[in-house]
Amino acid sequence: MTTPPHDGAATGGPTVLRILLGAHLRRLREARGVSREAAGWRIRSSESKISRMELGRVSFKERDVADLLTLYGLDDQAECDRLLTLARAANTPGWWHRYSDVLPGWFQPYVGLEAAAALIRSYEVQFVPGLLQTPEYTQAVVRLGHAQADAEEVKRRVELRVTRQQVLTRLHPPQLWVVVDEAALRRPIGGAAVMRGQLEALIKATALPNIKVQVVPFSVGGHAAVGGAFSILRFPEPDLPDVVYVEQLTSALYLDKRDDVDQYAAAMETLCVEAAPPHATPGILRRMLHDLDTPDR
């Protein structure tokens, strides 16, 4: 049995707290007319360190935050105390920290962002989206990507993914809208029995009010997302921009520049138009189940 994430997962834990604090520090710096170079000098660091702090991509030292607040002329003691408390909380490990042995550093920010998102839109071309995978399907995927992993490592990787999935059934869950290429649903990952269970699970998932699944059929041919799988995350906090996540073999891209996000958003909108509508998905999945039970002779 997996241990559910603590309450901090509902807000993305330290990942989102760092982003919120960084955004606040940036606004204070800009309002005071202080350059990143000058701010970096004040905390005995560099302009690039200030940039990473303002993007929420590094941890915060309380002393550095205090020095920056002084430099930015914040004389409201209550507000200073609130931001310093936020800095302390932002350094508290998230629930996923206990999986650090199987969770690469480049993926950890995504887990926090996923937990904090109000809307997650994903396109998948090779696999069923991770948040909708059955444990058996996940185990087969893990063994494909980690052929040398022993049974305990495989178990922990599956457990991590199952724990992430609890975000969809918590109080006030995010909206999940996925577009899946037909190839991902036809590929028998783990064999016919595993794939049958996965398709049945997807049919059940489509009945949940916060989940939409669309399938891009083979008949579409080429389409907007020729570059591969990606996700777009939107957050309830107005200070947080949308983030595009693109996973690679040994790293990932986190894109939050408006031009990049707009391009991926346009591709996602086109995919949603080209794909079969959500109400057609259960019927499509049932036909795939029928095809599994009656293979070509």
C-alpha positions as CSV (number, residue, x, y, z in Angstrom):
1,M,0.0,0.0,0.0
2,T,1.3,3.5,-0.9
3,T,1.4,6.3,1.6
4,P,-0.6,9.3,0.5
5,P,1.1,12.6,0.1
6,H,0.9,15.1,2.9
7,D,-1.3,18.1,2.6
8,G,1.4,20.2,1.1
9,A,1.0,18.2,-2.1
10,A,-2.3,20.0,-2.7
11,T,-0.3,23.2,-3.3
12,G,2.7,21.6,-4.9
13,G,4.8,21.8,-1.8
14,P,8.1,23.7,-2.0
15,T,8.1,23.9,-5.8
16,V,5.3,26.4,-6.0
17,L,6.3,28.2,-2.8
18,R,9.7,28.9,-4.4
19,I,8.0,30.2,-7.5
20,L,5.6,32.4,-5.6
21,L,8.4,33.8,-3.4
22,G,10.7,34.4,-6.5
23,A,7.9,36.2,-8.3
24,H,7.4,38.5,-5.2
25,L,11.1,39.2,-5.0
26,R,11.2,40.1,-8.7
27,R,8.3,42.6,-8.3
28,L,10.0,44.2,-5.3
29,R,13.3,44.5,-7.2
30,E,11.7,46.0,-10.3
31,A,9.6,48.4,-8.3
32,R,12.8,49.7,-6.6
33,G,14.7,49.9,-9.9
34,V,17.4,47.5,-8.7
35,S,19.3,45.5,-11.4
36,R,19.8,41.8,-11.0
37,E,23.6,42.4,-11.0
38,A,23.2,44.8,-8.0
39,A,21.0,42.3,-6.2
40,G,23.4,39.5,-6.8
41,W,26.3,41.7,-5.4
42,R,24.2,42.3,-2.2
43,I,23.9,38.6,-1.4
44,R,27.5,37.9,-2.4
45,S,26.4,36.0,-5.5
46,S,25.7,36.6,-9.2
47,E,23.1,38.0,-11.5
48,S,22.3,34.4,-12.7
49,K,21.7,33.4,-9.1
50,I,19.1,36.2,-8.8
51,S,17.5,35.1,-12.0
52,R,17.2,31.5,-10.8
53,M,15.8,32.7,-7.5
54,E,13.2,34.8,-9.2
55,L,12.1,31.8,-11.3
56,G,11.9,29.6,-8.2
57,R,14.5,27.2,-9.5
58,V,16.8,27.2,-6.4
59,S,16.4,27.0,-2.7
60,F,16.4,30.2,-0.6
61,K,18.7,31.1,2.3
62,E,16.8,33.2,4.8
63,R,19.8,35.6,5.1
64,D,19.8,36.2,1.4
65,V,16.0,36.9,1.4
66,A,16.4,39.3,4.4
67,D,19.3,41.1,2.7
68,L,17.3,41.5,-0.5
69,L,14.2,42.8,1.3
70,T,16.4,45.4,2.9
71,L,17.9,46.4,-0.4
72,Y,14.4,46.6,-1.9
73,G,13.3,48.9,0.8
74,L,10.6,46.8,2.3
75,D,9.9,48.3,5.7
76,D,6.7,46.6,6.5
77,Q,7.8,44.2,9.3
78,A,4.8,42.0,9.1
79,E,5.3,41.5,5.3
80,C,9.0,40.8,5.8
81,D,8.2,38.2,8.4
82,R,5.6,36.6,6.1
83,L,8.2,36.4,3.2
84,L,10.9,34.9,5.5
85,T,8.4,32.3,6.7
86,L,7.6,31.5,3.1
87,A,11.4,31.1,2.5
88,R,11.6,28.6,5.3
89,A,8.6,26.7,4.0
90,A,10.0,26.7,0.5
91,N,13.0,24.7,1.7
92,T,10.9,21.9,3.2
93,P,11.2,18.7,1.2
94,G,8.0,17.7,-0.7
95,W,6.4,14.3,-0.2
96,W,8.3,13.0,-3.3
97,H,11.6,13.5,-1.5
98,R,11.4,10.0,0.0
99,Y,11.6,8.7,-3.6
100,S,14.8,10.6,-4.4
101,D,16.6,7.3,-5.0
102,V,14.4,6.7,-8.1
103,L,13.3,10.2,-9.0
104,P,15.8,12.1,-11.1
105,G,16.5,15.7,-10.1
106,W,15.2,17.1,-13.4
107,F,11.8,15.5,-12.8
108,Q,11.3,16.6,-9.2
109,P,10.1,20.1,-10.1
110,Y,7.4,18.6,-12.4
111,V,5.9,16.5,-9.6
112,G,5.5,19.7,-7.5
113,L,4.0,21.6,-10.4
114,E,1.7,18.7,-11.2
115,A,0.4,18.7,-7.7
116,A,-0.2,22.5,-7.8
117,A,-1.9,22.7,-11.2
118,A,-5.5,23.5,-11.7
119,L,-5.4,22.3,-15.3
120,I,-3.1,19.7,-16.9
121,R,-3.2,19.2,-20.6
122,S,-1.0,16.5,-22.1
123,Y,-0.3,15.0,-25.5
124,E,1.1,11.4,-25.6
125,V,2.3,9.5,-28.6
126,Q,4.0,6.4,-27.2
127,F,2.5,5.6,-23.8
128,V,-0.7,6.1,-21.9
129,P,-0.3,9.3,-19.8
130,G,1.4,8.5,-16.5
131,L,-1.5,9.8,-14.4
132,L,-3.9,7.3,-16.0
133,Q,-1.7,4.2,-16.1
134,T,-2.5,1.0,-14.2
135,P,0.2,-0.4,-11.9
136,E,0.7,-3.3,-14.3
137,Y,1.1,-1.0,-17.3
138,T,3.5,1.2,-15.3
139,Q,5.5,-1.8,-14.3
140,A,5.9,-2.8,-18.0
141,V,6.9,0.8,-18.9
142,V,9.5,0.9,-16.1
143,R,11.0,-2.4,-17.2
144,L,11.3,-1.0,-20.8
145,G,13.2,2.1,-19.6
146,H,15.2,0.5,-16.8
147,A,16.0,-3.0,-18.0
148,Q,18.7,-3.5,-15.3
149,A,16.5,-2.5,-12.4
150,D,15.9,-5.1,-9.7
151,A,12.5,-5.9,-8.3
152,E,12.7,-3.4,-5.4
153,E,13.6,-0.5,-7.7
154,V,10.8,-1.4,-10.1
155,K,8.4,-1.6,-7.1
156,R,9.4,1.9,-5.9
157,R,9.1,3.4,-9.4
158,V,5.6,2.0,-9.7
159,E,4.7,3.2,-6.2
160,L,5.9,6.7,-7.0
161,R,3.6,6.9,-10.1
162,V,0.6,5.5,-8.2
163,T,1.1,8.0,-5.4
164,R,1.2,10.8,-8.0
165,Q,-2.1,9.7,-9.4
166,Q,-3.8,10.5,-6.1
167,V,-3.8,14.1,-7.2
168,L,-6.8,13.2,-9.5
169,T,-9.0,11.9,-6.6
170,R,-8.2,14.4,-3.8
171,L,-10.5,17.1,-2.7
172,H,-10.5,19.9,-5.4
173,P,-8.5,17.8,-8.0
174,P,-7.1,19.4,-11.1
175,Q,-8.7,19.1,-14.5
176,L,-6.9,16.6,-16.6
177,W,-7.3,16.8,-20.4
178,V,-5.2,14.4,-22.4
179,V,-4.9,13.7,-26.1
180,V,-3.5,10.3,-26.9
181,D,-2.3,9.1,-30.3
182,E,-4.0,5.9,-31.4
183,A,-0.5,4.3,-31.7
184,A,0.0,4.5,-27.9
185,L,-3.3,2.6,-27.3
186,R,-2.6,0.0,-29.9
187,R,0.9,-0.8,-28.7
188,P,0.6,-3.9,-26.4
189,I,2.8,-2.7,-23.6
190,G,3.2,-5.6,-21.2
191,G,1.1,-7.9,-23.4
192,A,-2.5,-8.3,-24.2
193,A,-3.7,-8.9,-20.6
194,V,-2.0,-5.8,-19.3
195,M,-3.3,-3.7,-22.2
196,R,-6.8,-5.0,-21.7
197,G,-6.7,-3.9,-18.1
198,Q,-5.3,-0.5,-19.1
199,L,-8.0,0.1,-21.7
200,E,-10.7,-0.8,-19.2
201,A,-9.2,1.6,-16.6
202,L,-9.2,4.4,-19.2
203,I,-12.9,3.8,-19.9
204,K,-13.6,4.2,-16.2
205,A,-11.4,7.3,-16.0
206,T,-13.5,9.0,-18.8
207,A,-16.5,8.9,-16.5
208,L,-14.8,11.1,-13.9
209,P,-15.9,14.8,-14.1
210,N,-12.4,16.2,-14.0
211,I,-10.9,13.9,-16.7
212,K,-11.2,14.3,-20.5
213,V,-9.5,11.9,-22.9
214,Q,-9.3,12.3,-26.7
215,V,-7.8,9.9,-29.2
216,V,-6.0,11.1,-32.4
217,P,-6.9,8.3,-34.9
218,F,-4.5,7.0,-37.5
219,S,-6.8,8.5,-40.2
220,V,-5.6,12.0,-39.2
221,G,-2.2,11.3,-40.7
222,G,0.3,14.0,-39.9
223,H,-0.7,16.5,-37.2
224,A,0.3,19.5,-35.2
225,A,2.4,17.8,-32.6
226,V,5.1,16.3,-34.8
227,G,7.7,17.2,-32.2
228,G,6.4,14.6,-29.7
229,A,4.8,14.4,-26.3
230,F,4.4,17.5,-24.0
231,S,2.3,18.8,-21.2
232,I,0.9,22.3,-20.4
233,L,0.2,23.1,-16.7
234,R,-1.9,26.0,-15.5
235,F,-2.2,27.2,-11.9
236,P,-4.8,28.9,-9.8
237,E,-2.3,31.4,-8.5
238,P,-2.3,34.5,-10.7
239,D,1.4,35.0,-10.1
240,L,2.3,31.7,-11.8
241,P,2.6,31.6,-15.6
242,D,1.6,28.5,-17.5
243,V,4.5,26.0,-17.8
244,V,5.2,23.7,-20.8
245,Y,7.0,20.4,-19.8
246,V,8.8,18.5,-22.5
247,E,10.6,15.3,-21.3
248,Q,13.7,14.0,-23.0
249,L,15.7,10.8,-22.4
250,T,17.9,12.1,-19.6
251,S,16.5,15.6,-19.0
252,A,13.5,17.8,-19.4
253,L,12.6,21.3,-20.6
254,Y,10.5,23.7,-18.5
255,L,9.2,26.5,-20.8
256,D,7.4,29.5,-19.3
257,K,8.1,32.3,-21.9
258,R,4.9,33.6,-23.4
259,D,6.0,32.9,-27.0
260,D,6.9,29.3,-26.2
261,V,3.7,28.6,-24.2
262,D,1.5,30.2,-26.9
263,Q,3.1,27.9,-29.6
264,Y,2.5,24.8,-27.6
265,A,-1.0,25.9,-26.6
266,A,-1.9,26.4,-30.3
267,A,-0.6,22.9,-31.1
268,M,-2.7,21.5,-28.3
269,E,-5.8,23.3,-29.5
270,T,-5.2,21.9,-33.0
271,L,-4.8,18.4,-31.6
272,C,-8.1,18.7,-29.7
273,V,-9.9,19.7,-33.0
274,E,-8.2,16.9,-35.0
275,A,-8.9,14.2,-32.4
276,A,-12.2,12.5,-31.9
277,P,-14.3,14.4,-29.4
278,P,-14.2,13.3,-25.7
279,H,-17.7,11.8,-25.8
280,A,-16.5,9.3,-28.5
281,T,-13.6,8.0,-26.5
282,P,-15.4,5.2,-24.5
283,G,-16.7,3.8,-27.8
284,I,-13.2,4.0,-29.4
285,L,-11.6,2.2,-26.4
286,R,-14.3,-0.5,-26.4
287,R,-13.6,-1.2,-30.1
288,M,-9.9,-1.5,-29.2
289,L,-10.8,-4.0,-26.4
290,H,-12.8,-6.0,-29.0
291,D,-9.8,-6.0,-31.3
292,L,-7.6,-7.4,-28.5
293,D,-10.1,-10.2,-27.9
294,T,-10.4,-11.0,-31.6
295,P,-6.9,-10.7,-33.2
296,D,-6.4,-11.2,-36.9
297,R,-6.0,-14.8,-37.8
